[in-house]
Amino acid sequence: MAAHDGRLKVFFGNACPSLASEISAKAGIHLGDMEVSQFSDGESKVIIKESVRGDDVFIVQSTARPPNTSLMELLIIIDAMRRASAARITVVIPYYGYGRQDRKTRGREPITAKLVANLIAVAGADRVLTMDLHVPQIQGFFDLPLDHLSAVPLLAQHVSDLGLPDPVVIAPDVGGVTRARTMAELISAPIAIVDKRRPEPNVSEVLNIIGEFEGKTAIIIDDMIDTAGSIVQTAQALMERGAKAVYGYCTHPVLSGKAIQRIESSCLQEVVVTNTIPLPAGCTSSKIRVLSVASLLGEAIIRIHMDMSVSELFR
């Protein structure tokens, strides 16, 4: 297929400006000039300060911290680009907020992950590039082309570089088994599965751990850490049942509430995350290490612009 005719430009909102700048620098992509601010009443304000007519535009914006403002910014930026006659608009959402509300678990619940997909489409996006959705089925909520990247190979490489003795990969719940198995295959390690129940949101209880992990280095892998209650509780249960050491890995550091304090006071040796969401202001935890996904996203952006395969990045 022929390369896209329009010039490639990357714009960004206020959710992850440092990641957007890093993508621009590493991939050699023009970073567009745009102002995203707020009116005095809190409404979002967007001013595009250069022409995008006929351009292939990529908008980098995680819908997090805070999710409602970041989502509204993204929708307004998409609308502004459409009205400014951009030829194609790709939204790059490193972290897809509201992804946990992907199904009805009780009566009269919304499916907000689908609602957000609808909003992005109606605003005028042409395609979506995202990373480690909470559940892969969310890809089907979009009627737009969607490329779904994973940070698991990047995290697995870090595990390999550490050279941890006798590693075993831990799936923190049944839903995370596929992700854990992928990492386990990449580092040639066995897996174990935590059986837990969630009586209410952000609350979990470890019931059982299936698999051999006694005397081994446990590596918990998840898509996100929110309040950190679940990963800290899982780490404690692993240590009490005979694990030698516990490390935590995740793609998205939501880290709300007292998450950082919980990690600092936990038995976790280290928690490795990526920069899909910037760490909270003032975070100085010695236990949290950040890996960058800028190179992966930058390569994907270039491949999409050139109408090349993105799936080759998974190999």
Phi, psi and omega in degrees: 000149181284152177295153179296136186288329184287157176291143180274125178223141178246130175239163181211152174268199185270000185283322182212062183296325181293323177295317179299317179296322179291320176300314180300315183292315185286327182264354180066039183256140177297130177263116186291156181263112182211143178251124176239112184221195180228145169288169184297336180271002177099353177292144181284144182231130182233130174229116176273122190261013176210161181290139174236011182302122179078005184271158174265102191258136174240129181248116181265117181198112169283145179264073183205160172045075350272148187295319184294315179295317181295320178295316180295319176303314182300314182297319180292321178297317178301313181298319180297319179294320179297315181289339177270009174070033170299141183289320180213139182238115175250124177267125179258106184247089181304319175237122182266100179293160183067012181293339180282343178265067189255000181196166176271122177256351176204172183296145173065028174266144174279160170250082191290331178299324177287320178301316180296320177300318178296317181299317181296319180292314182295327179297333175124013178290149178260330178201168185229139172237122182220180187218130175043067172301152182303318170225137185296340181297341180299336176305325181285350177285343182263138170263013177254158171300135181225130174253126186246106180268163177228141177268000183301317177300322177296316179293320179296323178298321178296319177300314180298319180296328179290333181064042183293138181284139175046060181285146170224131183271133184252123170274119186290347175199173183298325181295342182262012184295318181299316179297316180295321180294323178299312178296319181299320178293323182291329181252008179055057181227157175283172177236158171226155186236132178269127175263114182223164173237153180239095181294335178201165181304140179065016176230130179220159180221122179284122179262320183198159176233120185259120179129170181266117179219354181299131179075008182248168175270113184274133180239104179277127179238129179217168179281329181208160168237118181261271180278349181073001179297319183292312183292324179293318179295318178296317179299318179296318179296321179295316179295318180295334182261009170113005177293147182281322179199158182228130175241148178246138178226137174204161178278314191249112178272078179297311170048062178265166178060231183262028185303312184295319178297321179296318179295316181300321184267006184270178177272002178296133177289317183198149174238120183253126182230177174245178183260031173298331173231131176294147178297152179303148179304134178084004180289118180233025184299130178284347182266352184255124178243136184249128172254149184263137175257012184300316182296319180295314180292321179299317178295320179295320179299315180296318180295320178295316180299322182272005182056043176256166180293133174268334182297338177296338178291344181277349186275000000 
